[in-house]
């Protein structure tokens, strides 16, 4: 009887974790794209724009730095955001598949 009561709770928990991973991956990908766009466009100085750019830098740069250390330099072309998003999606898919085995 205890096992039957635990299974729906475990299933709901796994579904919640999978949904969290999907939302986290999507939001973090959008944050990376926003970081890229704000690095391309130089807007006039504004305190609130500067805060947004600083926030994006603080959130994204540590993750991108991992890939910049590994990837060869290609001059002005920075492939680290593209590789970082790709790796993020792969890790999400792997974790979801592992969790599905417990579902």
Order of alpha helices (4+ residues) and beta strands (2+ residues): alpha-alpha-alpha
